[in-house]
Amino acid sequence: MVRLFVPLPEPTPPEVTLSGERRHYLVHVLRLAEGSTLEVFDGAGRAFEARVASLDAEEVRLVLGEARLTPPSRPLHILQGLPKGDKLEWVLQKGTELGATAFHPVATVRSVVKLEPRRAEERTTRWTKIVEEAARQCRRNDVPTVHVPCPLVDAARSLAPGTTLLVLDEEESAVPLGEAFRSCAPGAPVALVVGPEGGLAREEVSALRALGARPVTLGRRILRTETAALAALAVMGFLDGELG
């Protein structure tokens, strides 16, 4: 079934009117007509069967059915060191498929990419659209949050109290990610720090340790930055029963 992301208020109105990009997508891309049905999801865990009640040159009016609620998943935050090229877009798209609930692009000592505030805001808008589209395609009813890039330690400090902070550290060999993740309370939030291409500087690992972070390993192989977060999400999703 056709799916469309539409942020909705609470309580949800019986009808919603769409214009602009969403109208264009329904009318000119999908070529829906009056009476066509689709699924609307609000990005907060709710989905609705919807019917096109009317459409004209400016708007499409949808009638919404009863809400179907998706049980909330464990909050999984990815603090991803800013990588080069389009690697972050890959992490956002595939990380959404694998269950991440928030992404924090972070500036690190070894990050090659440097974003000025205006550029960071523009990139965040683009990244948000990427996770919205990924959520639509993988049939998630929630949409991960994409935070504006900021320094690594600032992002770690912004996490909600009670969040377990794990750091993928190539110099750590004693504590596997799976072992550390199993020790987290069921459903409790977890945040994972992934360094950029050059990895994390030792002073960054020390600063995170001072905040209560626990360095972990994914095994003996050194993974690319765009692979590491996805491999970790797959491990955590499997242990939580979300995958496999």
C-alpha positions as CSV (number, residue, x, y, z in Angstrom):
1,M,0.0,0.0,0.0
2,V,1.1,3.6,-0.7
3,R,2.5,5.2,2.5
4,L,2.8,8.9,3.2
5,F,4.4,10.7,6.2
6,V,2.2,13.5,7.5
7,P,2.8,15.1,11.0
8,L,-0.5,15.1,12.8
9,P,-1.7,16.9,15.9
10,E,-3.2,15.2,19.0
11,P,-6.1,14.7,19.1
12,T,-6.1,13.7,15.4
13,P,-8.7,15.4,13.2
14,P,-11.0,13.2,11.0
15,E,-9.7,14.9,7.9
16,V,-6.4,16.4,6.8
17,T,-5.7,18.7,3.8
18,L,-2.4,18.5,2.0
19,S,-0.8,20.9,-0.4
20,G,2.7,21.6,-1.8
21,E,5.1,18.7,-2.1
22,R,2.8,16.2,-0.5
23,R,-0.1,17.1,-2.9
24,H,2.4,16.9,-5.9
25,Y,3.6,13.4,-4.8
26,L,0.1,12.0,-4.4
27,V,-1.3,13.5,-7.6
28,H,1.6,13.7,-10.1
29,V,3.9,10.9,-8.9
30,L,1.5,8.3,-7.6
31,R,-1.4,9.5,-9.7
32,L,-4.0,8.9,-7.0
33,A,-7.6,9.9,-7.7
34,E,-10.7,10.5,-5.6
35,G,-11.5,7.3,-3.7
36,S,-7.9,6.0,-3.7
37,T,-6.7,4.5,-0.4
38,L,-3.3,4.9,1.2
39,E,-1.6,4.7,4.6
40,V,-0.7,7.8,6.5
41,F,1.9,7.6,9.3
42,D,2.6,10.5,11.7
43,G,6.2,9.8,12.6
44,A,5.3,9.4,16.3
45,G,4.2,5.7,16.1
46,R,0.7,6.1,14.7
47,A,-0.6,4.9,11.3
48,F,-4.0,5.5,9.7
49,E,-5.8,4.1,6.7
50,A,-6.8,7.1,4.6
51,R,-9.0,7.8,1.6
52,V,-8.7,10.6,-0.9
53,A,-12.0,12.5,-0.5
54,S,-11.3,15.2,-3.0
55,L,-8.5,16.9,-4.9
56,D,-8.1,20.0,-6.9
57,A,-5.3,22.2,-8.4
58,E,-4.2,23.3,-4.9
59,E,-5.1,20.7,-2.3
60,V,-5.8,17.0,-1.6
61,R,-8.3,16.2,1.2
62,L,-7.8,12.9,3.0
63,V,-10.3,11.2,5.4
64,L,-8.5,9.3,8.2
65,G,-9.5,6.0,9.7
66,E,-8.8,4.7,13.2
67,A,-5.2,5.0,14.5
68,R,-3.0,1.9,14.7
69,L,-0.4,2.3,17.4
70,T,3.1,0.8,17.1
71,P,4.6,-0.2,20.5
72,P,7.6,2.1,21.3
73,S,11.0,0.6,20.8
74,R,14.1,1.1,23.0
75,P,15.6,4.6,22.3
76,L,18.8,4.0,20.4
77,H,20.9,7.1,19.7
78,I,23.8,7.1,17.2
79,L,26.5,9.8,17.9
80,Q,28.2,9.6,14.5
81,G,31.5,11.4,13.9
82,L,31.1,13.5,10.8
83,P,32.4,11.4,7.9
84,K,33.5,12.5,4.4
85,G,31.3,12.5,1.3
86,D,27.8,11.0,1.5
87,K,28.7,8.3,4.1
88,L,26.5,10.0,6.7
89,E,23.5,9.8,4.4
90,W,24.1,6.0,4.1
91,V,24.2,5.7,7.9
92,L,21.0,7.7,8.3
93,Q,19.1,5.7,5.7
94,K,20.2,2.2,6.8
95,G,20.3,3.1,10.5
96,T,16.6,4.1,10.2
97,E,15.9,0.7,8.7
98,L,17.9,-1.0,11.5
99,G,16.0,0.8,14.3
100,A,17.9,3.9,15.4
101,T,15.6,6.4,17.0
102,A,18.0,9.5,16.9
103,F,21.1,10.5,15.1
104,H,23.6,13.1,16.4
105,P,26.2,14.1,13.8
106,V,29.1,15.2,15.9
107,A,32.3,17.1,15.2
108,T,35.4,15.3,16.5
109,V,39.1,16.0,16.6
110,R,39.7,13.8,13.5
111,S,36.7,14.9,11.5
112,V,37.7,16.2,8.2
113,V,34.3,17.7,7.5
114,K,33.7,21.1,9.1
115,L,30.3,22.7,8.9
116,E,29.5,26.3,9.4
117,P,26.2,27.0,11.3
118,R,24.2,27.9,8.2
119,R,25.5,24.9,6.3
120,A,24.8,22.6,9.3
121,E,21.2,23.7,9.3
122,E,20.8,23.1,5.6
123,R,22.4,19.7,5.9
124,T,20.1,18.8,8.9
125,T,17.0,19.7,6.8
126,R,18.2,17.3,4.0
127,W,19.2,14.6,6.5
128,T,15.7,14.8,8.1
129,K,14.1,14.2,4.7
130,I,16.3,11.1,4.2
131,V,15.2,9.5,7.5
132,E,11.5,10.4,6.7
133,E,11.8,8.6,3.4
134,A,13.6,5.7,4.9
135,A,10.9,5.3,7.5
136,R,8.3,5.3,4.9
137,Q,10.0,2.7,2.8
138,C,10.8,0.3,5.7
139,R,7.2,0.7,7.1
140,R,8.2,2.3,10.3
141,N,5.5,4.5,11.9
142,D,8.0,6.6,13.8
143,V,10.7,8.8,12.3
144,P,14.1,9.2,14.0
145,T,15.2,12.6,15.1
146,V,18.2,14.1,13.4
147,H,20.0,16.6,15.6
148,V,21.9,19.6,14.3
149,P,25.7,18.8,14.3
150,C,27.6,19.8,17.4
151,P,30.8,18.8,19.2
152,L,31.0,15.2,20.4
153,V,31.1,15.9,24.2
154,D,28.2,18.4,23.9
155,A,26.1,15.8,22.2
156,A,27.0,13.2,24.9
157,R,26.1,15.7,27.7
158,S,22.7,16.4,26.0
159,L,21.5,12.8,26.4
160,A,18.6,12.1,28.8
161,P,19.5,11.0,32.3
162,G,19.7,7.2,32.5
163,T,21.0,6.8,29.0
164,T,23.8,4.2,28.7
165,L,26.6,5.6,26.7
166,L,28.7,3.1,24.8
167,V,31.8,4.0,22.7
168,L,33.1,1.9,19.8
169,D,36.8,2.0,20.5
170,E,39.3,0.2,18.3
171,E,41.7,0.0,21.3
172,E,39.1,-1.8,23.4
173,S,39.3,-5.6,23.2
174,A,37.9,-6.9,26.5
175,V,34.3,-5.8,26.4
176,P,32.2,-6.9,23.4
177,L,29.3,-4.7,22.5
178,G,26.8,-7.5,23.0
179,E,28.0,-8.1,26.5
180,A,27.6,-4.4,27.5
181,F,24.2,-4.2,25.8
182,R,22.9,-7.2,27.6
183,S,23.6,-5.5,30.9
184,C,21.3,-2.6,30.0
185,A,17.8,-2.6,31.5
186,P,15.1,-3.7,29.1
187,G,13.8,-0.8,27.1
188,A,16.3,1.7,28.7
189,P,17.9,4.2,26.3
190,V,21.3,3.5,24.8
191,A,23.6,5.8,22.9
192,L,26.5,4.6,20.7
193,V,29.5,6.8,19.8
194,V,31.1,6.0,16.4
195,G,34.3,7.9,15.4
196,P,34.9,9.3,11.9
197,E,37.4,7.8,9.4
198,G,40.4,8.4,11.6
199,G,38.7,7.1,14.8
200,L,38.4,8.9,18.1
201,A,41.3,10.7,19.7
202,R,42.3,9.2,23.1
203,E,41.4,12.5,24.8
204,E,37.9,12.2,23.5
205,V,37.6,8.6,24.8
206,S,38.8,9.9,28.2
207,A,36.3,12.8,28.2
208,L,33.5,10.3,27.4
209,R,34.7,8.0,30.1
210,A,34.4,10.9,32.6
211,L,30.8,11.2,31.6
212,G,30.2,7.5,32.4
213,A,30.7,6.0,29.0
214,R,31.9,2.5,28.5
215,P,34.2,1.6,25.6
216,V,33.2,-1.6,23.7
217,T,34.4,-3.6,20.7
218,L,32.7,-5.2,17.7
219,G,35.4,-7.7,17.3
220,R,38.9,-8.1,15.9
221,R,38.1,-6.5,12.5
222,I,38.4,-2.7,12.0
223,L,35.2,-1.5,10.3
224,R,34.7,1.6,8.2
225,T,32.9,4.4,10.0
226,E,29.8,4.0,7.8
227,T,29.8,0.2,8.6
228,A,30.4,0.3,12.3
229,A,27.2,2.0,13.4
230,L,25.1,-0.3,11.2
231,A,26.8,-3.4,12.4
232,A,26.3,-2.3,16.0
233,L,22.6,-1.6,15.4
234,A,22.2,-5.0,13.9
235,V,23.7,-6.6,17.0
236,M,21.6,-4.6,19.4
237,G,18.4,-5.1,17.3
238,F,19.0,-8.9,17.4
239,L,19.6,-8.9,21.1
240,D,16.4,-6.8,21.6
241,G,14.4,-9.2,19.5
242,E,13.7,-6.6,16.8
243,L,15.7,-8.4,14.2
244,G,16.2,-12.1,13.3
